[in-house]
Amino acid sequence: MKCPYCNEAMEKGLIESSEPINFMREVRFVNRANEKKGEFNLAKPPFGGRASVEVWLCRSCRKIVIDL
Ligand SMILES: [Zn+2]
């Protein structure tokens, strides 16, 4: 995949976490009252495993493309 910003070749890889990987509009701290506001789940960890999403990285301009 070519980077849509600088046209350099991108590397395929993944982002992983022991917690769910979510898009959120703002940082969520201990208070989870606004948990669902604007949240979009990208991946949930399986029992005993880690959540992961495939991504394309451009090291040149430090952009990541996530294609779900
Ligand atoms: Zn780039």
N, CA, C, O and the ligand as a Tripos MOL2 file, in Angstrom:
@<TRIPOS>MOLECULE
protein
  273   271    69     0     0
PROTEIN
NO_CHARGES

@<TRIPOS>ATOM
      1 N           0.8560   -1.1890    0.0000 N.3       1 MET1
      2 CA          0.0000    0.0000    0.0000 C.3       1 MET1
      3 C           0.8890    1.2340    0.0000 C.2       1 MET1
      4 O           1.8960    1.2960    0.7050 O.2       1 MET1
      5 N           0.4970    2.2080   -0.8000 N.am      2 LYS2
      6 CA          1.2210    3.4850   -0.8430 C.3       2 LYS2
      7 C           0.5750    4.4590    0.1480 C.2       2 LYS2
      8 O          -0.6470    4.5060    0.2860 O.2       2 LYS2
      9 N           1.4060    5.2210    0.8230 N.am      3 CYS3
     10 CA          0.9030    6.2090    1.7840 C.3       3 CYS3
     11 C           0.0830    7.2710    1.0420 C.2       3 CYS3
     12 O           0.5630    7.8600    0.0740 O.2       3 CYS3
     13 N          -1.1510    7.5140    1.4930 N.am      4 PRO4
     14 CA         -1.9820    8.5300    0.8280 C.3       4 PRO4
     15 C          -1.4940    9.9600    1.0770 C.2       4 PRO4
     16 O          -1.9890   10.9010    0.4570 O.2       4 PRO4
     17 N          -0.5240   10.1230    1.9830 N.am      5 TYR5
     18 CA         -0.0230   11.4710    2.2920 C.3       5 TYR5
     19 C           1.2610   11.7870    1.5450 C.2       5 TYR5
     20 O           1.4190   12.8920    1.0250 O.2       5 TYR5
     21 N           2.2080   10.7990    1.4850 N.am      6 CYS6
     22 CA          3.5130   11.0760    0.8770 C.3       6 CYS6
     23 C           3.8650   10.1020   -0.2520 C.2       6 CYS6
     24 O           4.8950   10.2630   -0.9070 O.2       6 CYS6
     25 N           3.0240    9.0990   -0.4820 N.am      7 ASN7
     26 CA          3.1960    8.1210   -1.5670 C.3       7 ASN7
     27 C           4.3620    7.1440   -1.3720 C.2       7 ASN7
     28 O           4.7130    6.4220   -2.3050 O.2       7 ASN7
     29 N           4.9650    7.1090   -0.1830 N.am      8 GLU8
     30 CA          5.9860    6.1000    0.1210 C.3       8 GLU8
     31 C           5.2980    4.7520    0.3830 C.2       8 GLU8
     32 O           4.1050    4.7020    0.6820 O.2       8 GLU8
     33 N           6.0790    3.6500    0.2640 N.am      9 ALA9
     34 CA          5.5330    2.3280    0.5660 C.3       9 ALA9
     35 C           5.2390    2.2070    2.0570 C.2       9 ALA9
     36 O           6.0280    2.6510    2.8910 O.2       9 ALA9
     37 N           4.1090    1.6100    2.3820 N.am     10 MET10
     38 CA          3.7210    1.4230    3.7840 C.3      10 MET10
     39 C           3.9860   -0.0180    4.1960 C.2      10 MET10
     40 O           4.0170   -0.9170    3.3560 O.2      10 MET10
     41 N           4.1790   -0.2330    5.5150 N.am     11 GLU11
     42 CA          4.4150   -1.5660    6.0750 C.3      11 GLU11
     43 C           3.1500   -2.0640    6.7540 C.2      11 GLU11
     44 O           2.4970   -1.3240    7.4890 O.2      11 GLU11
     45 N           2.8090   -3.3240    6.5030 N.am     12 LYS12
     46 CA          1.6550   -3.9250    7.1600 C.3      12 LYS12
     47 C           2.0740   -4.4700    8.5120 C.2      12 LYS12
     48 O           3.1230   -5.1020    8.6360 O.2      12 LYS12
     49 N           1.2580   -4.2280    9.5240 N.am     13 GLY13
     50 CA          1.5580   -4.7320   10.8610 C.3      13 GLY13
     51 C           0.3080   -4.7130   11.7020 C.2      13 GLY13
     52 O          -0.7970   -4.8440   11.1750 O.2      13 GLY13
     53 N           0.4600   -4.5530   12.9940 N.am     14 LEU14
     54 CA         -0.7230   -4.5140   13.8460 C.3      14 LEU14
     55 C          -0.4680   -3.6850   15.0970 C.2      14 LEU14
     56 O           0.6680   -3.4820   15.5260 O.2      14 LEU14
     57 N          -1.5650   -3.2200   15.6550 N.am     15 ILE15
     58 CA         -1.5510   -2.5630   16.9640 C.3      15 ILE15
     59 C          -2.2590   -3.5200   17.8990 C.2      15 ILE15
     60 O          -3.3260   -4.0380   17.5680 O.2      15 ILE15
     61 N          -1.6720   -3.7630   19.0720 N.am     16 GLU16
     62 CA         -2.2900   -4.7060   19.9860 C.3      16 GLU16
     63 C          -2.3630   -4.1290   21.3850 C.2      16 GLU16
     64 O          -1.6410   -3.1970   21.7390 O.2      16 GLU16
     65 N          -3.2620   -4.7150   22.1740 N.am     17 SER17
     66 CA         -3.4540   -4.2690   23.5480 C.3      17 SER17
     67 C          -4.1380   -5.3730   24.3380 C.2      17 SER17
     68 O          -4.8640   -6.1930   23.7760 O.2      17 SER17
     69 N          -3.9020   -5.3880   25.6440 N.am     18 SER18
     70 CA         -4.6180   -6.3320   26.4980 C.3      18 SER18
     71 C          -6.0240   -5.8170   26.8000 C.2      18 SER18
     72 O          -6.8630   -6.5490   27.3240 O.2      18 SER18
     73 N          -6.2750   -4.5390   26.4620 N.am     19 GLU19
     74 CA         -7.5860   -3.9080   26.6610 C.3      19 GLU19
     75 C          -8.2530   -3.7360   25.2970 C.2      19 GLU19
     76 O          -7.5790   -3.8340   24.2710 O.2      19 GLU19
     77 N          -9.5750   -3.4790   25.2630 N.am     20 PRO20
     78 CA        -10.2270   -3.1800   23.9910 C.3      20 PRO20
     79 C          -9.5690   -1.9680   23.3290 C.2      20 PRO20
     80 O          -9.1240   -1.0440   24.0090 O.2      20 PRO20
     81 N          -9.5160   -1.9850   22.0100 N.am     21 ILE21
     82 CA         -8.9590   -0.8650   21.2560 C.3      21 ILE21
     83 C         -10.1420   -0.0680   20.7140 C.2      21 ILE21
     84 O         -10.9210   -0.5710   19.9030 O.2      21 ILE21
     85 N         -10.2690    1.1710   21.1640 N.am     22 ASN22
     86 CA        -11.4220    1.9920   20.8150 C.3      22 ASN22
     87 C         -10.9960    3.3230   20.2300 C.2      22 ASN22
     88 O          -9.9760    3.8880   20.6250 O.2      22 ASN22
     89 N         -11.7790    3.8210   19.2870 N.am     23 PHE23
     90 CA        -11.6950    5.2270   18.9010 C.3      23 PHE23
     91 C         -12.5600    5.9820   19.8920 C.2      23 PHE23
     92 O         -13.6900    5.5810   20.1700 O.2      23 PHE23
     93 N         -12.0190    7.1010   20.4370 N.am     24 MET24
     94 CA        -12.7910    7.9400   21.3430 C.3      24 MET24
     95 C         -12.5190    9.3930   21.0030 C.2      24 MET24
     96 O         -11.4510    9.7260   20.4890 O.2      24 MET24
     97 N         -13.4650   10.2440   21.2830 N.am     25 ARG25
     98 CA        -13.3030   11.6710   20.9930 C.3      25 ARG25
     99 C         -12.3940   12.3580   21.9930 C.2      25 ARG25
    100 O         -11.7750   13.3770   21.6840 O.2      25 ARG25
    101 N         -12.3130   11.7930   23.2070 N.am     26 GLU26
    102 CA        -11.4590   12.3880   24.2270 C.3      26 GLU26
    103 C         -10.9740   11.3070   25.1730 C.2      26 GLU26
    104 O         -11.5270   10.2070   25.2040 O.2      26 GLU26
    105 N          -9.9470   11.6160   25.9410 N.am     27 VAL27
    106 CA         -9.3710   10.6520   26.8680 C.3      27 VAL27
    107 C         -10.3870   10.2990   27.9420 C.2      27 VAL27
    108 O         -11.0560   11.1710   28.4960 O.2      27 VAL27
    109 N         -10.4900    9.0220   28.2240 N.am     28 ARG28
    110 CA        -11.3970    8.5520   29.2580 C.3      28 ARG28
    111 C         -10.5710    8.1090   30.4490 C.2      28 ARG28
    112 O          -9.7000    7.2480   30.3200 O.2      28 ARG28
    113 N         -10.8400    8.6950   31.6120 N.am     29 PHE29
    114 CA        -10.1110    8.3220   32.8090 C.3      29 PHE29
    115 C         -10.9480    7.3410   33.6160 C.2      29 PHE29
    116 O         -11.6700    6.5290   33.0380 O.2      29 PHE29
    117 N         -10.8660    7.3990   34.9140 N.am     30 VAL30
    118 CA        -11.5370    6.4190   35.7710 C.3      30 VAL30
    119 C         -13.0510    6.4900   35.6200 C.2      30 VAL30
    120 O         -13.7320    5.4640   35.6200 O.2      30 VAL30
    121 N         -13.5800    7.7230   35.4910 N.am     31 ASN31
    122 CA        -15.0220    7.8970   35.3410 C.3      31 ASN31
    123 C         -15.4530    7.3990   33.9600 C.2      31 ASN31
    124 O         -15.1100    8.0060   32.9450 O.2      31 ASN31
    125 N         -16.1860    6.3200   33.9230 N.am     32 ARG32
    126 CA        -16.5830    5.7260   32.6460 C.3      32 ARG32
    127 C         -18.0010    6.1120   32.2620 C.2      32 ARG32
    128 O         -18.6100    5.4620   31.4110 O.2      32 ARG32
    129 N         -18.5410    7.1710   32.8830 N.am     33 ALA33
    130 CA        -19.9260    7.5640   32.6310 C.3      33 ALA33
    131 C         -20.1560    7.8930   31.1560 C.2      33 ALA33
    132 O         -21.2390    7.6430   30.6270 O.2      33 ALA33
    133 N         -19.1560    8.4450   30.4990 N.am     34 ASN34
    134 CA        -19.3040    8.8310   29.1050 C.3      34 ASN34
    135 C         -18.7320    7.7770   28.1580 C.2      34 ASN34
    136 O         -18.3300    8.0820   27.0350 O.2      34 ASN34
    137 N         -18.7040    6.5560   28.6280 N.am     35 GLU35
    138 CA        -18.0570    5.4760   27.8890 C.3      35 GLU35
    139 C         -18.5460    5.3630   26.4520 C.2      35 GLU35
    140 O         -17.7440    5.1560   25.5410 O.2      35 GLU35
    141 N         -19.8410    5.4940   26.2380 N.am     36 LYS36
    142 CA        -20.4030    5.2460   24.9110 C.3      36 LYS36
    143 C         -20.4340    6.4870   24.0270 C.2      36 LYS36
    144 O         -20.7350    6.3850   22.8380 O.2      36 LYS36
    145 N         -20.1290    7.6510   24.5830 N.am     37 LYS37
    146 CA        -20.2390    8.8870   23.8070 C.3      37 LYS37
    147 C         -19.1440    8.9490   22.7390 C.2      37 LYS37
    148 O         -17.9770    9.2020   23.0410 O.2      37 LYS37
    149 N         -19.5330    8.7170   21.5110 N.am     38 GLY38
    150 CA        -18.5890    8.8160   20.4100 C.3      38 GLY38
    151 C         -17.6400    7.6510   20.3000 C.2      38 GLY38
    152 O         -16.7340    7.6740   19.4660 O.2      38 GLY38
    153 N         -17.8210    6.6290   21.1190 N.am     39 GLU39
    154 CA        -16.8870    5.5110   21.1110 C.3      39 GLU39
    155 C         -17.1510    4.5810   19.9280 C.2      39 GLU39
    156 O         -18.3020    4.3270   19.5730 O.2      39 GLU39
    157 N         -16.0800    4.0800   19.3270 N.am     40 PHE40
    158 CA        -16.1840    3.1150   18.2340 C.3      40 PHE40
    159 C         -15.1580    2.0290   18.4950 C.2      40 PHE40
    160 O         -13.9540    2.2800   18.4570 O.2      40 PHE40
    161 N         -15.6360    0.8230   18.7610 N.am     41 ASN41
    162 CA        -14.7200   -0.2730   19.0970 C.3      41 ASN41
    163 C         -14.0670   -0.8440   17.8470 C.2      41 ASN41
    164 O         -14.7520   -1.1930   16.8860 O.2      41 ASN41
    165 N         -12.7520   -0.9360   17.8610 N.am     42 LEU42
    166 CA        -11.9870   -1.4990   16.7480 C.3      42 LEU42
    167 C         -11.6960   -2.9730   16.9690 C.2      42 LEU42
    168 O         -11.6820   -3.7490   16.0140 O.2      42 LEU42
    169 N         -11.4640   -3.3700   18.2180 N.am     43 ALA43
    170 CA        -11.1560   -4.7770   18.5210 C.3      43 ALA43
    171 C         -11.3160   -5.0130   20.0150 C.2      43 ALA43
    172 O         -11.0460   -4.1400   20.8390 O.2      43 ALA43
    173 N         -11.7670   -6.2260   20.3370 N.am     44 LYS44
    174 CA        -11.8810   -6.6370   21.7410 C.3      44 LYS44
    175 C         -10.9610   -7.8280   21.9530 C.2      44 LYS44
    176 O         -10.8520   -8.6920   21.0840 O.2      44 LYS44
    177 N         -10.2940   -7.8790   23.1090 N.am     45 PRO45
    178 CA         -9.4030   -9.0240   23.3500 C.3      45 PRO45
    179 C         -10.2110  -10.2960   23.5790 C.2      45 PRO45
    180 O         -11.1960  -10.2700   24.3180 O.2      45 PRO45
    181 N          -9.8160  -11.4120   22.9590 N.am     46 PRO46
    182 CA        -10.4570  -12.6880   23.2770 C.3      46 PRO46
    183 C         -10.0540  -13.0900   24.6920 C.2      46 PRO46
    184 O          -9.0660  -12.5800   25.2190 O.2      46 PRO46
    185 N         -10.8020  -13.9920   25.3100 N.am     47 PHE47
    186 CA        -10.4960  -14.4140   26.6720 C.3      47 PHE47
    187 C          -9.0530  -14.9070   26.7520 C.2      47 PHE47
    188 O          -8.6510  -15.8130   26.0210 O.2      47 PHE47
    189 N          -8.2850  -14.2980   27.6470 N.am     48 GLY48
    190 CA         -6.9040  -14.6930   27.8470 C.3      48 GLY48
    191 C          -5.9520  -14.2410   26.7460 C.2      48 GLY48
    192 O          -4.7790  -14.6140   26.7470 O.2      48 GLY48
    193 N          -6.4530  -13.4380   25.8030 N.am     49 GLY49
    194 CA         -5.6100  -13.0020   24.6860 C.3      49 GLY49
    195 C          -5.4840  -11.4990   24.6000 C.2      49 GLY49
    196 O          -5.7870  -10.7870   25.5570 O.2      49 GLY49
    197 N          -5.0370  -11.0130   23.4550 N.am     50 ARG50
    198 CA         -4.8330   -9.5840   23.2620 C.3      50 ARG50
    199 C          -5.6300   -9.1190   22.0540 C.2      50 ARG50
    200 O          -5.7230   -9.8230   21.0490 O.2      50 ARG50
    201 N          -6.2140   -7.9030   22.1640 N.am     51 ALA51
    202 CA         -6.9220   -7.3060   21.0360 C.3      51 ALA51
    203 C          -5.9020   -6.8250   20.0230 C.2      51 ALA51
    204 O          -4.8290   -6.3500   20.3940 O.2      51 ALA51
    205 N          -6.2320   -6.9440   18.7480 N.am     52 SER52
    206 CA         -5.3260   -6.4310   17.7270 C.3      52 SER52
    207 C          -6.1020   -5.9940   16.4930 C.2      52 SER52
    208 O          -7.1510   -6.5500   16.1710 O.2      52 SER52
    209 N          -5.5720   -4.9970   15.8160 N.am     53 VAL53
    210 CA         -6.1110   -4.5410   14.5370 C.3      53 VAL53
    211 C          -4.9510   -4.4430   13.5530 C.2      53 VAL53
    212 O          -3.8510   -4.0310   13.9200 O.2      53 VAL53
    213 N          -5.2040   -4.8260   12.2930 N.am     54 GLU54
    214 CA         -4.1920   -4.6980   11.2470 C.3      54 GLU54
    215 C          -4.0850   -3.2380   10.8220 C.2      54 GLU54
    216 O          -5.0900   -2.5450   10.6620 O.2      54 GLU54
    217 N          -2.8610   -2.7910   10.6460 N.am     55 VAL55
    218 CA         -2.6360   -1.3940   10.2550 C.3      55 VAL55
    219 C          -1.5430   -1.3230    9.1970 C.2      55 VAL55
    220 O          -0.7630   -2.2590    9.0210 O.2      55 VAL55
    221 N          -1.5050   -0.1990    8.5000 N.am     56 TRP56
    222 CA         -0.4300    0.1280    7.5630 C.3      56 TRP56
    223 C           0.3080    1.3370    8.1270 C.2      56 TRP56
    224 O          -0.3070    2.3520    8.4550 O.2      56 TRP56
    225 N           1.6400    1.2190    8.2380 N.am     57 LEU57
    226 CA          2.4540    2.2800    8.8270 C.3      57 LEU57
    227 C           3.3140    2.9510    7.7520 C.2      57 LEU57
    228 O           3.9350    2.2700    6.9360 O.2      57 LEU57
    229 N           3.3470    4.2700    7.7550 N.am     58 CYS58
    230 CA          4.2980    5.0280    6.9500 C.3      58 CYS58
    231 C           5.3250    5.6180    7.9130 C.2      58 CYS58
    232 O           5.0210    6.5340    8.6770 O.2      58 CYS58
    233 N           6.5490    5.0810    7.8660 N.am     59 ARG59
    234 CA          7.5870    5.5900    8.7630 C.3      59 ARG59
    235 C           8.0340    6.9740    8.3480 C.2      59 ARG59
    236 O           8.5270    7.7420    9.1730 O.2      59 ARG59
    237 N           7.8690    7.3000    7.0780 N.am     60 SER60
    238 CA          8.3240    8.5810    6.5540 C.3      60 SER60
    239 C           7.5620    9.7520    7.1730 C.2      60 SER60
    240 O           8.1760   10.7090    7.6430 O.2      60 SER60
    241 N           6.2310    9.6820    7.1770 N.am     61 CYS61
    242 CA          5.4580   10.7930    7.7320 C.3      61 CYS61
    243 C           4.6730   10.3940    8.9740 C.2      61 CYS61
    244 O           3.8030   11.1330    9.4340 O.2      61 CYS61
    245 N           4.9900    9.2060    9.5210 N.am     62 ARG62
    246 CA          4.4110    8.7690   10.7890 C.3      62 ARG62
    247 C           2.8880    8.7760   10.7900 C.2      62 ARG62
    248 O           2.2410    9.2790   11.7090 O.2      62 ARG62
    249 N           2.3380    8.1930    9.7130 N.am     63 LYS63
    250 CA          0.8830    8.0460    9.6260 C.3      63 LYS63
    251 C           0.5720    6.5480    9.7000 C.2      63 LYS63
    252 O           1.3610    5.7090    9.2660 O.2      63 LYS63
    253 N          -0.6040    6.2390   10.2650 N.am     64 ILE64
    254 CA         -1.0910    4.8660   10.3040 C.3      64 ILE64
    255 C          -2.4740    4.8390    9.6730 C.2      64 ILE64
    256 O          -3.3230    5.6760    9.9800 O.2      64 ILE64
    257 N          -2.6940    3.8740    8.7900 N.am     65 VAL65
    258 CA         -3.9990    3.6500    8.1880 C.3      65 VAL65
    259 C          -4.5500    2.3560    8.7610 C.2      65 VAL65
    260 O          -3.8910    1.3180    8.7140 O.2      65 VAL65
    261 N          -5.7590    2.4200    9.3010 N.am     66 ILE66
    262 CA         -6.4340    1.2390    9.8180 C.3      66 ILE66
    263 C          -7.5800    0.9280    8.8600 C.2      66 ILE66
    264 O          -8.4960    1.7320    8.6870 O.2      66 ILE66
    265 N          -7.5140   -0.2450    8.2450 N.am     67 ASP67
    266 CA         -8.5490   -0.6550    7.3010 C.3      67 ASP67
    267 C          -9.2950   -1.8110    7.9160 C.2      67 ASP67
    268 O          -8.8180   -2.9460    7.8930 O.2      67 ASP67
    269 N         -10.4660   -1.5360    8.4680 N.am     68 LEU68
    270 CA        -11.2570   -2.5790    9.1260 C.3      68 LEU68
    271 C         -12.0090   -3.3640    8.0970 C.2      68 LEU68
    272 O         -12.7390   -4.2940    8.4420 O.2      68 LEU68
    273 ZN          3.6500    8.9010    4.3380 Zn       69 ZN69
@<TRIPOS>BOND
     1     1     2 1
     2     2     3 1
     3     3     4 2
     4     3     5 am
     5     5     6 1
     6     6     7 1
     7     7     8 2
     8     7     9 am
     9     9    10 1
    10    10    11 1
    11    11    12 2
    12    11    13 am
    13    13    14 1
    14    14    15 1
    15    15    16 2
    16    15    17 am
    17    17    18 1
    18    18    19 1
    19    19    20 2
    20    19    21 am
    21    21    22 1
    22    22    23 1
    23    23    24 2
    24    23    25 am
    25    25    26 1
    26    26    27 1
    27    27    28 2
    28    27    29 am
    29    29    30 1
    30    30    31 1
    31    31    32 2
    32    31    33 am
    33    33    34 1
    34    34    35 1
    35    35    36 2
    36    35    37 am
    37    37    38 1
    38    38    39 1
    39    39    40 2
    40    39    41 am
    41    41    42 1
    42    42    43 1
    43    43    44 2
    44    43    45 am
    45    45    46 1
    46    46    47 1
    47    47    48 2
    48    47    49 am
    49    49    50 1
    50    50    51 1
    51    51    52 2
    52    51    53 am
    53    53    54 1
    54    54    55 1
    55    55    56 2
    56    55    57 am
    57    57    58 1
    58    58    59 1
    59    59    60 2
    60    59    61 am
    61    61    62 1
    62    62    63 1
    63    63    64 2
    64    63    65 am
    65    65    66 1
    66    66    67 1
    67    67    68 2
    68    67    69 am
    69    69    70 1
    70    70    71 1
    71    71    72 2
    72    71    73 am
    73    73    74 1
    74    74    75 1
    75    75    76 2
    76    75    77 am
    77    77    78 1
    78    78    79 1
    79    79    80 2
    80    79    81 am
    81    81    82 1
    82    82    83 1
    83    83    84 2
    84    83    85 am
    85    85    86 1
    86    86    87 1
    87    87    88 2
    88    87    89 am
    89    89    90 1
    90    90    91 1
    91    91    92 2
    92    91    93 am
    93    93    94 1
    94    94    95 1
    95    95    96 2
    96    95    97 am
    97    97    98 1
    98    98    99 1
    99    99   100 2
   100    99   101 am
   101   101   102 1
   102   102   103 1
   103   103   104 2
   104   103   105 am
   105   105   106 1
   106   106   107 1
   107   107   108 2
   108   107   109 am
   109   109   110 1
   110   110   111 1
   111   111   112 2
   112   111   113 am
   113   113   114 1
   114   114   115 1
   115   115   116 2
   116   115   117 am
   117   117   118 1
   118   118   119 1
   119   119   120 2
   120   119   121 am
   121   121   122 1
   122   122   123 1
   123   123   124 2
   124   123   125 am
   125   125   126 1
   126   126   127 1
   127   127   128 2
   128   127   129 am
   129   129   130 1
   130   130   131 1
   131   131   132 2
   132   131   133 am
   133   133   134 1
   134   134   135 1
   135   135   136 2
   136   135   137 am
   137   137   138 1
   138   138   139 1
   139   139   140 2
   140   139   141 am
   141   141   142 1
   142   142   143 1
   143   143   144 2
   144   143   145 am
   145   145   146 1
   146   146   147 1
   147   147   148 2
   148   147   149 am
   149   149   150 1
   150   150   151 1
   151   151   152 2
   152   151   153 am
   153   153   154 1
   154   154   155 1
   155   155   156 2
   156   155   157 am
   157   157   158 1
   158   158   159 1
   159   159   160 2
   160   159   161 am
   161   161   162 1
   162   162   163 1
   163   163   164 2
   164   163   165 am
   165   165   166 1
   166   166   167 1
   167   167   168 2
   168   167   169 am
   169   169   170 1
   170   170   171 1
   171   171   172 2
   172   171   173 am
   173   173   174 1
   174   174   175 1
   175   175   176 2
   176   175   177 am
   177   177   178 1
   178   178   179 1
   179   179   180 2
   180   179   181 am
   181   181   182 1
   182   182   183 1
   183   183   184 2
   184   183   185 am
   185   185   186 1
   186   186   187 1
   187   187   188 2
   188   187   189 am
   189   189   190 1
   190   190   191 1
   191   191   192 2
   192   191   193 am
   193   193   194 1
   194   194   195 1
   195   195   196 2
   196   195   197 am
   197   197   198 1
   198   198   199 1
   199   199   200 2
   200   199   201 am
   201   201   202 1
   202   202   203 1
   203   203   204 2
   204   203   205 am
   205   205   206 1
   206   206   207 1
   207   207   208 2
   208   207   209 am
   209   209   210 1
   210   210   211 1
   211   211   212 2
   212   211   213 am
   213   213   214 1
   214   214   215 1
   215   215   216 2
   216   215   217 am
   217   217   218 1
   218   218   219 1
   219   219   220 2
   220   219   221 am
   221   221   222 1
   222   222   223 1
   223   223   224 2
   224   223   225 am
   225   225   226 1
   226   226   227 1
   227   227   228 2
   228   227   229 am
   229   229   230 1
   230   230   231 1
   231   231   232 2
   232   231   233 am
   233   233   234 1
   234   234   235 1
   235   235   236 2
   236   235   237 am
   237   237   238 1
   238   238   239 1
   239   239   240 2
   240   239   241 am
   241   241   242 1
   242   242   243 1
   243   243   244 2
   244   243   245 am
   245   245   246 1
   246   246   247 1
   247   247   248 2
   248   247   249 am
   249   249   250 1
   250   250   251 1
   251   251   252 2
   252   251   253 am
   253   253   254 1
   254   254   255 1
   255   255   256 2
   256   255   257 am
   257   257   258 1
   258   258   259 1
   259   259   260 2
   260   259   261 am
   261   261   262 1
   262   262   263 1
   263   263   264 2
   264   263   265 am
   265   265   266 1
   266   266   267 1
   267   267   268 2
   268   267   269 am
   269   269   270 1
   270   270   271 1
   271   271   272 2
@<TRIPOS>SUBSTRUCTURE
     1 MET1         2 RESIDUE 1 A MET
     2 LYS2         6 RESIDUE 1 A LYS
     3 CYS3        10 RESIDUE 1 A CYS
     4 PRO4        14 RESIDUE 1 A PRO
     5 TYR5        18 RESIDUE 1 A TYR
     6 CYS6        22 RESIDUE 1 A CYS
     7 ASN7        26 RESIDUE 1 A ASN
     8 GLU8        30 RESIDUE 1 A GLU
     9 ALA9        34 RESIDUE 1 A ALA
    10 MET10       38 RESIDUE 1 A MET
    11 GLU11       42 RESIDUE 1 A GLU
    12 LYS12       46 RESIDUE 1 A LYS
    13 GLY13       50 RESIDUE 1 A GLY
    14 LEU14       54 RESIDUE 1 A LEU
    15 ILE15       58 RESIDUE 1 A ILE
    16 GLU16       62 RESIDUE 1 A GLU
    17 SER17       66 RESIDUE 1 A SER
    18 SER18       70 RESIDUE 1 A SER
    19 GLU19       74 RESIDUE 1 A GLU
    20 PRO20       78 RESIDUE 1 A PRO
    21 ILE21       82 RESIDUE 1 A ILE
    22 ASN22       86 RESIDUE 1 A ASN
    23 PHE23       90 RESIDUE 1 A PHE
    24 MET24       94 RESIDUE 1 A MET
    25 ARG25       98 RESIDUE 1 A ARG
    26 GLU26      102 RESIDUE 1 A GLU
    27 VAL27      106 RESIDUE 1 A VAL
    28 ARG28      110 RESIDUE 1 A ARG
    29 PHE29      114 RESIDUE 1 A PHE
    30 VAL30      118 RESIDUE 1 A VAL
    31 ASN31      122 RESIDUE 1 A ASN
    32 ARG32      126 RESIDUE 1 A ARG
    33 ALA33      130 RESIDUE 1 A ALA
    34 ASN34      134 RESIDUE 1 A ASN
    35 GLU35      138 RESIDUE 1 A GLU
    36 LYS36      142 RESIDUE 1 A LYS
    37 LYS37      146 RESIDUE 1 A LYS
    38 GLY38      150 RESIDUE 1 A GLY
    39 GLU39      154 RESIDUE 1 A GLU
    40 PHE40      158 RESIDUE 1 A PHE
    41 ASN41      162 RESIDUE 1 A ASN
    42 LEU42      166 RESIDUE 1 A LEU
    43 ALA43      170 RESIDUE 1 A ALA
    44 LYS44      174 RESIDUE 1 A LYS
    45 PRO45      178 RESIDUE 1 A PRO
    46 PRO46      182 RESIDUE 1 A PRO
    47 PHE47      186 RESIDUE 1 A PHE
    48 GLY48      190 RESIDUE 1 A GLY
    49 GLY49      194 RESIDUE 1 A GLY
    50 ARG50      198 RESIDUE 1 A ARG
    51 ALA51      202 RESIDUE 1 A ALA
    52 SER52      206 RESIDUE 1 A SER
    53 VAL53      210 RESIDUE 1 A VAL
    54 GLU54      214 RESIDUE 1 A GLU
    55 VAL55      218 RESIDUE 1 A VAL
    56 TRP56      222 RESIDUE 1 A TRP
    57 LEU57      226 RESIDUE 1 A LEU
    58 CYS58      230 RESIDUE 1 A CYS
    59 ARG59      234 RESIDUE 1 A ARG
    60 SER60      238 RESIDUE 1 A SER
    61 CYS61      242 RESIDUE 1 A CYS
    62 ARG62      246 RESIDUE 1 A ARG
    63 LYS63      250 RESIDUE 1 A LYS
    64 ILE64      254 RESIDUE 1 A ILE
    65 VAL65      258 RESIDUE 1 A VAL
    66 ILE66      262 RESIDUE 1 A ILE
    67 ASP67      266 RESIDUE 1 A ASP
    68 LEU68      270 RESIDUE 1 A LEU
    69 ZN69       273 GROUP 0 **** ****
